[in-house]
Amino acid sequence: MDNNNNRIKIDLKDNKILSLLHEDSRITLTSLGKQVRLSKDAVLYRINKLQKSGVIVKFYTDIDHKRLGFTKYFLFLQMKRLRKEEKELINNMIKLFPEIIFCAQCTENCDYWIEILSQSTDKFNLLFNNIVDSIKDSVDDYDILIETYLCKSYEPLIKQDHDYEIVKNKETNQEIIIDKKDYLILEAIENNSRLLLTDIVKKTGLTVDIIKYRFKRLKELKIINRCSVVLDSQKMRYELRLMIFTLKSFSKQDKERLLSYFIAHKNVRSVSMILGEKKILIEVLTKDSIGYLHFVNEIRSNYYEIFDSYEEMMIITEIKDNTLPYMTF
């Protein structure tokens, strides 16, 4: 791997390390070294270099919010013309809302793509009103979509030995109750899933045995889907877009056909079904605009009779990216 005109090159060893970290970011250096045939020091050097270059953004814990009784709301904001300082004020304001787990500035059909976790419609409406009231002079228009379930979560940036993806349960009816100790553990490893046990002890005040037992239980309950790694798509010369497809009908056969295509496609990172609307929301990564146009033309050619229209937005800057729902005890 080297830097040449800000272009990051990933060799086979780097890619293998990233693939293994994607599957389980808490993997030990010894295990990584054995599987990539490098010493522990060489593996650590490569991980540090990938972090320093910005390829690895963070190690994170993928938490299933549905099992904790939360629903994801997508909020898309179209803003009036803003000065640079106004954008900075809005960005800082968004960071203050703990219920907002993701926010990015976008181009094309919207200016802000925001994801919010809430336990009820009433709580979301209250939060939404607070958000809009705080920036009402800057908002031109907005749209809200509610996720029913996530069909796919995959990382196209890594050349993997197998098709590693998570297809989550379409229905998670049973809410799982966690206590403050569970939450403290999740909070400690949410944005640093490689955190050492000794450091988790310091952050939580819990013993090693309690942490090990509860971490194992959280995985068994599938509250923790996996510990993984976030990569910077721009550093790897990829463009990330969000696409919202509106279907022509509620036909189960048509929906399943398009879903199957998205789930199988190597460039599609996630697929979400939307509540009460004929919509499918996907995240797609392509090398450039030409690759994206090829992706769009492929869909148009093969599925023109299924979807009515689509909207697109490309991420410019990520402002916030978390996975743990805000909870009080």
N, C-alpha and C positions, 0 to 999 in steps of 0.2 A: 504494500500500500504506500502511495506517495502523493504529495501535493504538487500539482502542476497546473498553474492558472486556475487554482481553486477547484480542480477536478479531483475527486476522491476515487482512487482505484482500490478495489477489494480483490485480494488474491484468493486462491482456493482454501488456504488455511484460515484466513479471516472469515470467509463465508461459512466454513464449517463451524467455527466458533460462534458466529452469530446465529446459525441454525440451532445449535445446541442451547444457547442462551434463550432463544425464542421459545423453545419447548419447556425449558426450566431454568430460569435465571438464577436459582439458588444452587445450581450444580457446583460442586467443588472444583477448585483449580486442578486437583489431582485427577479427578474424573475427566475433566476437559482435556488435560494433557495426554491421558491415555488414548482418548478417542481421536485426537488430532495429531498424535505422535510428536508432541513437543513437551519440553520441560515445563514445570509449573511457572518458573520465572519468565519463560518465553511467552506462555499464554497470558500471564498478567501484563507483560509489556505490550502485547498486541491489544488487549482489552483497554488498557490505559490510553494507547495511541488512538484507538477508535473513538474513545470518549473525548480526548483532547481535540481531535479533528472535527468533532461534532456529528459523526455518523451515529454514534450511540447518544441519544438524548437523555435517557434514563432507564433504569430497571424498575418495572412497575408490577403491581399485583392486580390482576384482572378479577374484579369482584362482581358477582351476579346480583345486581340491585333488585331484580324481580323477586329473588328468594328472600329478600329482606322487606318485601312489601312495597317497593317503590316502582313507579312508572316513569319512563323517559318521555319528556316533552321536547320537541324541536321548535325553537323560536327563531324565525328569520326576520331580520330587521332591514328595511330599506331606509337609509338616512338622507336627510337634506345635505346640501353641500357643507362640509365641515372643514374648519381650519385645523392645522396640525395639533395645536394645543387643545382644541375641543375633542379630537380623537383620543388624545392621551388621557383627558379627564374621564371620558366614557370607558376607556380600557381599564383605568384604575378603579372606577366605580364597579364594573363587572366583577373584578377580582374580589370585591368585598362581600359578594353574595355567596355564602357557602353552598347553597343549593345548586348553583351553577357549576357543573362539573367540566364543561368544555365550552370554549369560545374561540372563534377565529374570525379574522377579517377576510373578506372575500371580494372577488370581482364579479362582474356580469349581473346576475339576477338578484343579488342581495349583497349588503355590505357587512352584515354580521350573521354568523351561523352560531347559535347558542343551544346547548343541551342542558336541560334542567331535570333533576330527579325530585319527585314529590310523591307523598303517600296518599294524596287524595286530590280530587278536582278542586275542592274548596281551598286547600292549601296552595295549590298551584295558582289559582285565580288571585289570591291575596298577594303572592309573590310577584306574579306578572304585573299586577297593578302597581306594586312598589317599584319594580324595575322601570316600567313605562313612565310613571310619575317623575322619576329621577332624571329622565332624559327626554321628556315629552316634547320639549322645544326643538329637539334634533331629529325626532322620528317622523318619517314621511309616510311609511306604510309598514305592515307586519303580517306574518302568517304563522299559524301554529299547527303542528302535526303531532299526533300521539302515537308512539311506538307500541304495537301489540306484542311483537316478539322479534328477536334477532335470529336470523336464519344462518348467518355465516360470519365468522371472524377469522381472518387469514392475513398473512404478511407476504405480499407479492415481491417485496424488495429483497427477499432472501431466496437463493436457489436451494431448495430443500430436497432431501433424499426421498421424501414421501409427501403426499398431499396432506399436510398438517392443517387442519381446520377444526373449528368448533361449530357444530350445529346444535344450538341450544334447544331445550324443550319448548315446544310451541305453547304449552300451557303449564304454568307454574302456579297452581291454585293454593298450595299450602305455604303460608308465610312462616318463615323460620325466625324464631325469637333469639336474639343474641343479647348478652349483657355487656356491661361497661368494660370488663376485662377483655372480652372478645374484640370489642371496638378499639380498645387501646392498641391491641396487636395489629389489627388491620390498618389503623392510622399510622403506626410506626413503619410498616412496610409498603404502604400504598405507593409511594413515589421513590422507594429504594428497596426493592425486593431482595437485594443481595446483602442487606444489612446483617451484620454478624449477630449471633445470639446474645453475646455480651452487651452489644449496643441496644438490642431490643429490651434487654433487662433494664438498662439505664433509663430508656424512654418510658417504659411501662410500669416499672417498680415491681414486676412479677418475677417469679423464680424461673430458672431454665426449664425445670420439669413441667411447670404449669404452661409455659409458652409452647413447649413441644407438644404437649397433650392437646391444647386448644387449637394450635395450628393444624395438626392432623385432623381434628374433628371438623374444623372449618372447611378443609378440603373434602372430607368424606360427605359433608352436607352440601357440597358443591356451591358454597358461598364464595370460596376461592376457586375460580376456574383454572387458573394457572398463574405462575410467576413468570414474567416474560420481559421483553425488551422493546423500547420505543426507538425507532430509527428516524433520522431526518431525511425525508424524501427529497428535499431540495438539494441537500449535500450529495445525494446519490443520483442527482440529475433526473428526478422523476417529478411529474406534476400530479398533485392530488386534487381531484374534483368530486363534488357531491352532485349526484343526479337524482331527480325525482321524476319517476315515470307515472303518468296517469293512464290507466287501462281503459279500454273501450267498454268493458263489461265486468260484472262480478263473476264471470264464468270460472269455476274452480279449475277446469282443465286448462284454460288459457293462462291463468295465474301460475299454476304449477309448472307449465311449460317454460314460461319466462323465468320463474324462480330457479328452475333446474339449470337453465343456461347461465344465469348469474352466479349461482353457487359453484358451478364447474369451471368458470372462467378464471384464468390465472391472474388477470389484472384487476379483478374485483376484490376489494379488501373486506367489505362488509355489506350485508343485505338486511334491510329492516322492513317488516310489514307495518303498514299504517292503519290505525283504528278508524273504522267507519267510512273510509274513503277508498276509491279504486287507485291506490297509490303504492308504489314500491320505491324505497329509498336505498341508493347504493353509493358506496365510496369506490372510486376507480383510480388506479395509478397507471399512468402511461409515461413513456420516455419523453415524449414531446407532443406538440399539437397535432403532428401528422399521425402519430400513434393513436391519439384520442379520436381523430376523425375516422381512422380506420375502424376503431371500436364502434363508433356511432353508426357508420355505414353498414357494418356487419349486422347490427341490431335492426336497422331499418330494412335491410334486404330480407332478413329471415323472420322478423316478427312484426312487420308493418301492420298486419291485421289485428294484432293484439293490443298495442298501445296507441292512445290517441295523441299524446304529446309528451314532451319532457322539458324540464328546466335544468339548468346547470349552473354551478358556481365553482370557481377555483380558489383555493386557499392562498392567501398572500402571507399572512402571519398568524401563528397560533398564539393566543393570549393566555389561555388556561387549559389544562388537560389533567383531570383527575378521574378517579373511578369510584371512590368511596362516598356513599350517600351521607348527607349531613344528618346526624342523629344526636339527640340529647337524652341523658339518663338522670 
